[in-house]
Amino acid sequence: MQNIRLENLLLIDIETVSEHPVFNELSDDWKALWQEKVQRQLPENVTAEEFYPQRAGVMAEFSKVICISVGYFKRNGKDMALRVKSFYGDDEKILLQDFIAALQKMEANNNKWSFCGHNIKEFDIPFICRRLVINSLSIPPFLDFQNMKPWETNMIDTFQYWRFGDYKHYTSLKLLAAALKVPSPKDDIDGSMVGDVYWKEKNLDRIVTYCQKDVVTTANIVLRFKNMELLREDGVEIVK
């Protein structure tokens, strides 16, 4: 981490929800597919129907991306600043197209950049790739990790970095932030509430704010890994 140039990092976090608010809105074929998918994961005394709102939002075959927030560091005198932009909406295909178009512009200006986020190797990036394919969109070369060697992938994962080679435990962003004395973003909602906020409250803006706060927290964790000062409150700019 010490040799990583902050200005080459693209911090990323995504929010996802089930494609339908409730199990009963699925077609009969998709109900059967869901039951087949989760039959070995069901907790005791929980039906596949009850499990749907709990887990469908994190399974790419049954869900969609509703927000992708990205951030990048900029020098502000002696301090580091962060600019954050979000791609969000109900139409996942348009959201993904806008996100990829922005990354292609960045790639044209700097091909040394890397994704950076918490658990992005196992969740965010694979999820985006799967949803690109489902939406009949091409996977750009900088996301085509299937054809890359492990050391060629442009991903810095704070979750993997914190493991230091230990693969026994999962550490959430909230826990890691607390351990490193980084202000926690969880002052409004948490991941388990995103589906209800989207489907019941119809409050996408609240979810976008939550996603952006995760990006800021990840940025501060990176700064802590590099033993640098955390971002100042006035050092974070939200780009519309």
N, C-alpha and C positions, 0 to 999 in steps of 0.2 A: 504493500500500500504506500510505503514511503516514496517509492519511485514513480507513482502515478501522478500525472499532471492534472490538477483539478479542472482546468479549462477544457480537457478532453473528455470529461464525463457527461453523459446524458442520464440524469436521474429519472427513474420512471416508476409509476405505480398505476395499477388498473383497478377498476371496480366492475363487478359482473353481477348479473341477476338471472334468475330463471327466465326462459322465454315465455312462460305463462305464469300467471299469479298463483294458480292452484292446480293440483293434479287432475281434477275433473275436466279441465279445459284441454287436456291432451286427447289426441285421437286414440282409438282403441289400439292401433298398432304401436303408438308411442307409449301408451300405458304399459303394454307388454314389454317393450324394450326397457323402460325404466325399471320395472320389476325384475327383469333379468339382470340389469346392470347392478342393482343394489342388494340383491337377495342375500349375498354373503356378508354384507356390511350392516344390515339392520340391527340396531340395538334391541335388547329384549323387550318385548311387549310394545314395539313400535311397528306400525304397518308401513308398507311401501308408500301409500298415500300420505301418511303423516310425515314420512321422511323426506318427501319431495320439497317442501318449502325450506327444510333445514339444509339440504345438500345439493339440490339441482343447480343452484347458482354458481357452484365451483366446478361443475362438470361441463366441459366445453361442448359436448354433444347436446346438452339440454339447456344451455344458457346463452347469454350474449354479453358483449362488452358495452357498458353504458358510459364509461369515462376512462380516458387515459390522460394522466397528468405527467408532464415532463418538466424538468428543471435543469438549468445549467449555471455554473459558477462564472462570475465576472469579478475582476479586480476592481475594488473601490478604494483607491489610495492604498493604505497599508492593510485594509480589511478585505475579506471576501464577501461578495454579495451573491444573491441567487435570484434568477428570473424564472418564474414558473408559468407555464401555459397549459391549458387543458383542452382536450378534444372530447366532446360529449354530446349526447343526444339519444333520442329513441331509435333512430335509424342507424343500426350498427354498421351497415355497409358504407354509408357516407362518412361516418366517424372514422372508420379504418382507412378509407381512401384519403381523407384529409391528413391523418396521422402519417401515413406512408409518404405522401407528397411532401410534407414538412421535413421528414427524415432524408428524403432524396435531395432536397435543397441543401441540407446540412452536409450530407455526404459529398456533394459537389464542391463544397468549400473546405472541408476538412475530413479526410478519410482515415484519420488516426483516432477518432472518437470511440468511446465504449459505452454500452449501456451500464447503468449502475442502479441497484435497487436491492430490496430485501426479499430473498427467496425467488428472485426472478428467473433463476435457472430451472427451477422445478415448477413454477406456476406462471408468472406473468408472460414471459416470452413464449413458452410453448402454447399457452392459451391463445395469445394473439395469432400465432401461426396457424393453429387449428381453425380459428374463426375466419382467417383470411381464406383458407381453402374452402370452408363451408359456404362462404359468400362469393365463391368463384373469382377470387382476387389472387393475383400472382404474389408469391413470396419473394421480396427483393433479395439480392445477394447478401446484404448485410444482416439478414434474418435467416438465411439458409444454413443453419448450423448442422444440418444432416451431413453436409459434404465437407465440413471443417474438422480438422484435428482439434483435440481438446485445447491445445495452447493457441489455436488460431481464433477461438471464439472471442468476440468483443463484448464480454460480460464481466463486470465486477459485482459480485454478490455478497452483500454484507452478512447475510445469514451463513453462507459457506465460509467466509473469512473468519467469522467469530468461532466457528467449529475448531479451527487450528488442527485439522486432521481427525477430530473426534466425530464419529458419525452416529453416536448413540442417542442424541437428544435434539429436539426441535426448540429453538428459541424465537419467540415472537418479536416483532418490531417493538411492541410496547415494553416487553421485559428487557430487551437489549437497551432501549433508550433509558429506562429506569436505572439499569446497572451502570450505565456510562454517565448518569446524571445529565441526560439530555431532556429538555422539556418534552413531555408526552403530548401527542396530538389528540389523544382520546378524551377530549373534553366535551364531546357532543354525542356522537354515535360510535359504534364499533362495527366490525365486519358482519356480525350476526344480525344487525339491524338494517343493513342496506336493502335487502329485499322488501321489507315492510315499508321503509321510507320511500322506495320507488313505487311499489304497486299500490300501497294503501294511502300514503300521504301525497303521492304524486309530486314529491319535492326533490327533483333532480339537482337543483342548486345546492341543497344541503349535502348531497353526496359528493358533488364536485369539490366543495370546500373541505370535506373530510379527506378526499383523495389528495388534494394539494398539501394538506397538513402532513400527510405521510411522506410526501416528497421532501418537504422541509426537514422533517425529523431524520430521514435517511441522509440528507445532506449534512446535518449536524453530526450524525454518527460517523460519517466519513471523516469529517474534520477532527473528531475525537480520536479516530484511528491514527490520524496523522499528527496528533498532539498539537492541534491548532485551536485558536479561539473559535467559539461557536458564532453562528450568524447573529448579528444584531437584529433587533426587531424591525428597524427601519432599513435593514439590508436585504429584505425579501420583497420583490416586486412581482405582482400578479399581472401577467400580460393578457389582455382580452383578445 
